[in-house]
Amino acid sequence: MSLHAKGTFDVKAEKVTADSTAFPRFALHKEFRGELEGTSEGEMMTIESPVKGSGGYVAIEKVAATLAGRKGSFALLHNGTMKHGGNFQLDVKVIPDSGTDELTGLTGTMKIIIDGKGHSYEFEYSLPN
């Protein structure tokens, strides 16, 4: 059975590579609010295309949180592209078997929504009984 969680998050990205590298990397720090309550740490690698506003990124983050009253951690894998004009294609999935403690067995996908007001998420997931 699929469950759903919604909320908002703040993200801070700190560059961890020199400007001259082919693939700039950023340390990610997030704070989740809503039905997923907690924090995450991660790393993102990006590339920009010659067309301004187009590019791609990959990232891995480890989330320590409470979800549906259950505490634990899990990892997310991001794969995203951006096309000039604001067309985002994001694929964010729970890494298989990464759930710990009360989140052991967690599976799911997360939709990230970016608008002028900030970031929000919609998380479709499953947890064993």
C-alpha distance (Angstrom), angle and dihedral (degrees) to the residues before:
residue distance angle dihedral
M1 . . .
S2 3.78 . .
L3 3.80 120.3 .
H4 3.80 128.3 -165.3
A5 3.81 133.6 -142.1
K6 3.81 128.0 -177.9
G7 3.76 135.0 -173.8
T8 3.77 146.7 111.8
F9 3.77 135.4 -83.4
D10 3.77 140.7 -165.8
V11 3.78 119.4 -139.1
K12 3.79 131.3 -163.4
A13 3.80 118.3 -167.5
E14 3.79 119.5 -165.3
K15 3.79 119.5 -170.3
V16 3.81 111.4 -122.0
T17 3.82 100.0 179.6
A18 3.78 135.1 63.5
D19 3.81 117.6 -96.4
S20 3.81 91.2 -112.1
T21 3.82 96.8 65.4
A22 3.79 119.8 110.2
F23 3.81 92.2 -130.1
P24 3.82 113.9 34.2
R25 3.81 112.6 -146.1
F26 3.80 128.0 -152.2
A27 3.81 133.3 -166.2
L28 3.81 109.5 -131.3
H29 3.80 126.4 -148.3
K30 3.82 117.8 -178.0
E31 3.78 136.3 -179.3
F32 3.82 115.4 -159.4
R33 3.80 123.7 -155.8
G34 3.77 130.5 -177.2
E35 3.77 125.6 38.1
L36 3.82 89.0 -10.5
E37 3.83 107.4 54.4
G38 3.78 119.6 -174.3
T39 3.78 148.3 59.3
S40 3.77 139.0 -79.1
E41 3.78 139.6 -159.4
G42 3.77 122.8 -158.0
E43 3.75 149.9 142.4
M44 3.80 129.7 -116.7
M45 3.80 130.3 -164.2
T46 3.81 118.8 -160.8
I47 3.77 142.7 -174.7
E48 3.79 129.2 -166.5
S49 3.78 122.4 -149.0
P50 3.82 122.9 -136.6
V51 3.84 87.4 -100.8
K52 3.81 109.1 81.8
G53 3.79 111.2 -116.4
S54 3.82 95.4 24.5
G55 3.79 126.8 102.4
G56 3.75 145.4 95.7
Y57 3.77 144.4 -108.8
V58 3.77 142.7 -164.5
A59 3.79 124.7 -162.4
I60 3.78 143.4 171.5
E61 3.78 122.6 -156.3
K62 3.79 135.0 177.8
V63 3.80 114.1 -141.5
A64 3.82 122.7 -156.6
A65 3.80 107.3 -168.5
T66 3.75 153.8 121.0
L67 3.80 115.2 -99.9
A68 3.81 121.6 -179.8
G69 3.81 88.9 -13.2
R70 3.81 92.4 -53.9
K71 3.82 121.2 117.9
G72 3.77 126.6 -148.1
S73 3.75 143.5 88.8
F74 3.78 137.8 -88.9
A75 3.79 139.1 173.0
L76 3.81 129.6 -115.9
L77 3.80 127.2 -154.7
H78 3.85 116.8 -152.9
N79 3.80 128.2 -161.1
G80 3.79 116.5 174.4
T81 3.78 143.6 165.7
M82 3.78 130.7 -168.3
K83 3.78 125.4 -159.2
H84 3.79 124.9 -160.0
G85 3.79 108.1 -88.4
G86 3.80 96.7 42.7
N87 3.81 102.6 -74.2
F88 3.84 105.3 151.7
Q89 3.80 123.6 -172.7
L90 3.81 109.2 -170.9
D91 3.79 127.9 176.2
V92 3.82 114.0 -173.5
K93 3.81 118.1 173.4
V94 3.78 137.2 172.7
I95 3.81 107.5 -109.1
P96 3.82 107.0 -116.5
D97 3.82 115.4 -97.7
S98 3.83 92.6 1.8
G99 3.82 94.8 119.7
T100 3.81 116.8 109.1
D101 3.80 136.9 -166.8
E102 3.83 110.5 -8.9
L103 3.84 90.6 -3.4
T104 3.81 94.2 59.8
G105 3.81 108.8 135.9
L106 3.82 94.5 24.7
T107 3.80 115.4 156.2
G108 3.78 129.6 174.2
T109 3.77 154.1 105.2
M110 3.77 129.8 -102.1
K111 3.77 126.9 -147.0
I112 3.80 114.3 -152.7
I113 3.79 116.7 -153.9
I114 3.81 117.9 -160.4
D115 3.79 118.6 -169.9
G116 3.77 137.3 150.3
K117 3.81 90.8 -82.6
G118 3.80 97.7 55.0
H119 3.79 139.3 -92.3
S120 3.77 130.5 -35.6
Y121 3.80 134.7 171.9
E122 3.77 140.5 -146.5
F123 3.80 111.9 -160.2
E124 3.80 120.8 -164.9
Y125 3.79 108.6 -168.5
S126 3.78 148.6 151.9
L127 3.81 129.9 -141.3
P128 3.79 127.8 -173.5
N129 3.82 116.3 -113.8
